[in-house]
Amino acid sequence: MAESKKPKWKRFEKLITTIQKALSPGAVVTPNEKIVGQLTGIAREVDISARHKTGQFNLLIVIDCKDYAEPVDVKDVEEFIGLVQDVAANKGAMVAPMGFSTAAKTRARKAGIDLFRPVDTGEHEWRVYAALPMLCVFTELTKFSVRFSWTGRGAIPTDIHPRDIVLYAEDRTPLGTIGELVQKQWRNKRLPAEVGVHENLSIVDGATKIRVGDEFNEIRVHVSIRVESKTYLGSIPLTELSGLRDEVTGTVSARHFLTELVTPKDIEEKWQPISDPDQLVVKPAFRLRAMITLDLGDVGPGHQSVAFRVEAPEAFNVEIDTQSSGPLL
């Protein structure tokens, strides 16, 4: 039977089975398994079972799928509790795209039943929009100045900007322009990244020469830099995500996710500037850092070199903004 011809509840069970298999690769996940009840002595069909062996223990988890048009009520939770007890499952969970009533959540919590909503960006009736809340910190080298010094007689070219002066090693091998060397040291984290003005910094190791006409003169070059920081609060849309959202904690369990591309311009224009991230009531689990260098071309400063890094604690629960898109037409 073609997938689209199957009953909607059957397609929903298949979706949850697929998600659960991805979340528990070490378990045997089976849809519509019949298990003989230890209390009733009859075969009870569970929507999804997950069996996992750990050491000398064989664990059984049963999952009930409820594709209702409204939140699941306490009556359904009560019935599922009886099923969990009858098949002697180690854990029970219910999944419903419309969530659960307050009474249902209370009863499930007291009985140790987990409650979830599906969070999946695939092409199906239960597709959701998902975005990852995030702080973005732009640390930018906004300005630098150059100081030249030498012993005895010396000279520097006066017909070009100091940033465009090429420095040479002692063997007269070109090292790059001063502007290029500043950018390189910044990217390689060999210049201070703390906000403020930092003076008398070296950008090359060892003796340095510059060329004036046909002569190579030894010279000492130091720079002063200004570092500024801006923080923005926003979210990055997720193009690929498949997991389950805990109805109690609001966190999503998933094996992987893929975000849309985001540019510094997007963040500056669309995200909210934050003066003090420590004052945020809810702190996003992820922090995006962008190290930005100067554009040394004729157009002036700009975002010409951006290195992104996502930060997260070693163990964390991901809070994701989700919104159902409704049935696909």
VENVEN-V144117 format. One record per helix or strand. SS is the DSSP state (a for helix, b for strand). FROM is the first residue (numbers start at 1). TO is the last residue. If there is no record, write none. Layout:
# VENVEN-V144117
ss=SS from=FROM to=TO
ss=SS from=FROM to=TO
This chain:
# VENVEN-V144117
ss=a from=3 to=5
ss=a from=8 to=23
ss=b from=28 to=36
ss=b from=43 to=54
ss=b from=57 to=65
ss=b from=72 to=72
ss=a from=74 to=86
ss=b from=91 to=95
ss=b from=100 to=100
ss=a from=102 to=111
ss=b from=113 to=120
ss=b from=128 to=149
ss=a from=162 to=164
ss=b from=166 to=168
ss=b from=174 to=177
ss=a from=178 to=187
ss=b from=196 to=202
ss=b from=209 to=212
ss=b from=215 to=218
ss=b from=220 to=246
ss=b from=251 to=259
ss=a from=264 to=270
ss=b from=272 to=274
ss=a from=277 to=279
ss=b from=286 to=292
ss=b from=306 to=311
ss=b from=318 to=324
